[in-house]
Amino acid sequence: MVRSRGSTFTLWQLPAFRRPAELRQLVRPPATRNLSFRWEFAGFGYNSRVNQPQILLGTSSFTAKGWEASFYPKAMRSADYLAYYAERFHTVEVDSTFYGCPSARTVANWGAKTPKDFIFSVKVPQVITHEKRLIDCDADLNEFLSTMELLGHKLGPIVLQFPFFDRRTFRDRHEFLDRVIPFLRKLPTAHKFAIEIRNRTWLDAELANLLRNHSIALVLQDRSRMPGPTELKFDPITAGWTYIRWLGDRKSIEGQTATWDKVIVDRTTELTSWVDFCYQTMKRGVLVYAYANNHYAGHAPATIEQFRNLWSGRGLPEIGIPQRLRQQPSLFD
């Protein structure tokens, strides 16, 4: 199932899924900035122009302590949370996969409860990135990918989130890259991969070019002690799509609350800058995936709502929201 990576894409090209006879995404290079493309799955096709915008917004996980009654209706069964969430967002970043590969039954249920154009972003299990650190992990990776492939065309970016590494683990970024390079070559080209780095001094043009050569996205973060994309001295867009995580300062906000039902940190300034960045990125023909964490402002759904409001307040082209939500009042009216 593994094909080596190595094809080079220009910035406007969207990496394609290629699973013969089962799943194929056909990509048309944008002569204009219309990112219209067609999915085909199990013999049925539809145009994403109708259902999928150029920026996909969601949250990290689809539930958390405090979301009941603040986001989900009172008395709603937890089994119905995902379906309700998917009526309001185009995508979700699944955090639970970081702690271990879910069962096939769980993944199949995710797919069954969501619309056909919904996208799941998933984190690679920490046994690969943190414990084994990319060594002797082929079986773990293959099990994880095979399980996630049950989502079919709903499977979106697959994130390799690395921790901060001290010098006892890797002497420097060169030793880290020596570990990463052979691993990247083994990743299947049928999927979109993104890499998150938490050693700020390792973020440089050399890393970006390596990822670009493999059509892998560099995760862009709004996180304490990490630079944002406009602070970097190189182009941080390394594929035909990009991946944004609004993470905030976990230690600070957890000192203020343990219940994620309301905004307690004003992120208006930061989100206004992100609106500008995302718009300029989309103008390049780059598809944007962006996810808010509860630790960013206190309540991830409200962060996405604020981003949408700031976007529309600038008079920018509509980024799109699920059709069923258009007929309902704002989440926070």
N, C-alpha and C positions, 0 to 999 in steps of 0.2 A: 504493500500500500504506500510505500515511501518513494517519492521521487526527489531527486536532488534539486535544490534551488540554485539559481544563478542567472536567470534571465533578467535583463535590465529594462525597466519601464520608465518612460518619461512621466512627468508629474501629472499629466492629465489622464493617464491610463488607469482604469480600474482593474485590479487583479481579478481574474475570473476563476470561478469554481469549475473544475473539470472532473466530473465523475461520469465516464461514458455509460450510456444506456440508463442512467438513473437521475443524474442532476447536472444541469449545465446552465451557466449564465453566459449569455452572449453580450459582449460589450461593444458599443459603437463609440469610437473616439469622438469627442464633442467638437464638431465643426463650429458649433456655437457653444454656449455654456449650458446647453440643455443636457442634463445628465440622465437622459432617458435610456433605459436598457430593459431587456426582456429576460424574465426567468422562465425556465421550463422544468417542470418536475412531474414525474409520473404521467407524462403525456399531456399535461395541462399547462397553459401559459397565460401570463398576463403582463401588462405593461406597468412598470413601477412608476411611470410618470403620473399615474392617477393616485397611487397610494403611498409612495415613498418620496419624501422631500430630500433636498440636498444636505440637510443637517438632521441627524437623528438624535433626539434628546431623551434621556432616561435617568434613572437613579441607580445607585449601587445597592442592589437587593430590592425586592418588592415588598418588604415588610420590616418593621423594627418596633421596638418597645415605644409605645406612644402613638403609633399610626392608627390603631383602632380608635374610632370616633373622631380623630383629627383628619385623617385621610379616608379611611374606610368607614362606611356607614355603621352606626351602632347595630349590634346584634348580627352583623354579617359573619358567616362562617369563614374560618381561615382557609378552608378548601376553595372558597370562591374569590380569594384575594387576587390571584394572578389574572383571572379573567377580567375582573374589575380594573385592575392596573392597566391591562393591555388595551382597554377602551380609552385610556387617557394618555398613554405614551406609546411611541413606536418601538421602543427597545428597552431592555434592562441589562444591567451588568450583574451577572450571577456571582455573588461573592462566596457562596457556600462551596463551590467546586475547588476553591483554594485549599480547603481543609480535607478534601478527599474526593475521589471519583464517585459520583452518585450512581445509583442503580439504573439499569436500563428502564425499569418501570417508571421511576421518577422522571427521567428525561422524556419518555414517551408522553407522560401526563402533561408536562410543560407544553409540548407541541399541541396536544389535543385541546388545551384550554385557551389558546391564543389564536388571533386572526392569521390568515395565510401570509400577510406581509409583515408580521411581527418579527423582530430580530433579537436573538439572545447573544450577548457577549459573555464569554466565560473565562475564568481565570484558570490557568494551569495549576494543578495541585502542588502544594509547597514541598512535597517530597522530592519533586524534580528540581525546583529552583532554590530551595533553602537547605534541604537535608542532603540530597545527593549532588547538588550543584552541577547538574548536567552530566554527571558521570554515571555510567551503568544504569541508565534510566529508560532504555528503549522500550522495555516491556511496560513500564508505567505509562509512558507517553502513548504507546499504541493502544493500550486499554482505554485511556482517557479519550483519545480521538475517535476510536471506534464507537464509544458510548455517545459522545457528542454528535456524531454523524447521524444518530437517530432523529435529530432535529431537521434533517434535510436542508432545504433552502432557508430555514429560519436560523441556522447557525451563522453567526457573524464573527467578529474579531475574537481571536483566542489570545489572551494576554499572559505573557511571561513576566510576572512581577517579582523582581529581585529585591532582596533586602539591602540595607547598607552593609557593605563588606569592609571589615577592618583589615589591617595589613597582616594579621595572622592567617587570614583566609586567602587573600590575593595581595601580593606585594604592591602591585600597581595596576593600572588599567590595562597595560599590555598583557600581563599574565591573565587577567580576566578575559580579554579578547581572544587569547590563545585557546581558552576553554570554550568560548562562545562560537567561534568560527566553524569548527567541525560540526557542532550541533546544528547551526543554521543550515548547513548543507544537507542535513538529513530531514529537514522539515518538509512535509508534503506541500507541493505547490497548489493543491486543491483548496487550501484554506488561507484565510487572512490571519497573520500573526502580528502582534505588537509586543514591544519590549519596554518595560518600565525600569529605569535606572534611578537609584537613590544615593549614589555617590556623585555629588554635583560636579566635582572636578573631572569626572569621566565623560561628561557631556561635551563633546567636541566634534569637529568636522570629520575626523577619522571614523568615529563611531557612526555618524550620520551617513557617511558614504558607504560604509559596510552594510548598514541596514538598507540603504537605497539600492545597492547592488542585488539584494535579495528580495526587494519589494516588501520589506517589513516596516511597519510604522513605529516610530519613536513615540512613546506615550508622553503627552504634554501635560504637565501638572500645575495645579495651583495648590501648593503645599508648603507649609512652613519650612524654611531653610533650603528650599529648592528654587532654582530660577524658573521664571515663566518663559514662554517662547520668545517674547520680545526682548528679553535680556540676553538671549543666546547670541553668539557671534557667528552663527552659521544658520543655514536654512534648515529648520526643524521638520520640514515636510519631506518624508523619505519614501512615500508610496503615493498611489493615486487616491488615497484616503488617509485620514488622520484620526487620532484617538485622544480625547481630552478627558482628564479626571479632575474634578473640583473636590479637593480633599481637605483643605484647611489645616488647622492646628489641633490635632487629636488630643494631645495632653492638656492644652489650655481649655478646650471646650468641655472635656470630660470633668474638669474641675468645677464647671458651672452647672452641668446637668447630666443626667443619665437617662432622661426621657426625651425622645426625639419627636415632639409634637408641635413645636413652634420655633420660629426664627428667634435666635438670641444674639446673633452677630450680624451686623449690617454689612452686606457684601455688595452694595450698590456700585461703589467705585470699581471694584474688581470685575464685576459682571459687565459693567459698561465697557470696560477695556476688552473683555472677552467677546462681546458683541462685535466690536470693531474687528478684532482678530479673525473671528469666524467668518464674517462677511468677506473680508479680503481673501481669506483662504478659499471660500466657495467661489469667488470670482476667478480663481485659478483653475476651476473645474475639479476641485478636490472635495470628495465626500467627507463629511464631518460626523463622527460619532462623539457625543459628549454626555458625561454622566456626573451627577451630583451625589456626593456622600453626605450623610447626616452631619458629619463632623465639620463640614464646611461652614454652615450657618445655623444648624440646629434642626432643620426639617427639610430633607432633600426634595420632596415634591414642591415645596414653596420656593426653593431655589430655582427649579426649572420654570415654575410659573413666573417668577421675577425676570428670568432671562427672556422668556417669551414676550413679556410686557415691555421690557427695555428694547427688544428688537423691533416690535411693532411700533413703539413710540418714536423710533428713529425714522419710520416710514420706509423701512427696508422691505424687499420682496418677501412675501409670505413664506415662512419656512414649513408650514404644514403641520396640522394636528390631526389625530384620528377623526374620521368622519363622524363617528357617534358622539364625540365630545363637542363638535361644533353646535349641536343642538341643545347643549346643556350649559348652565351657568358656569362661571369660573369656579375652580376648586376652592377658592378662598374668598368668595363674595360673602 
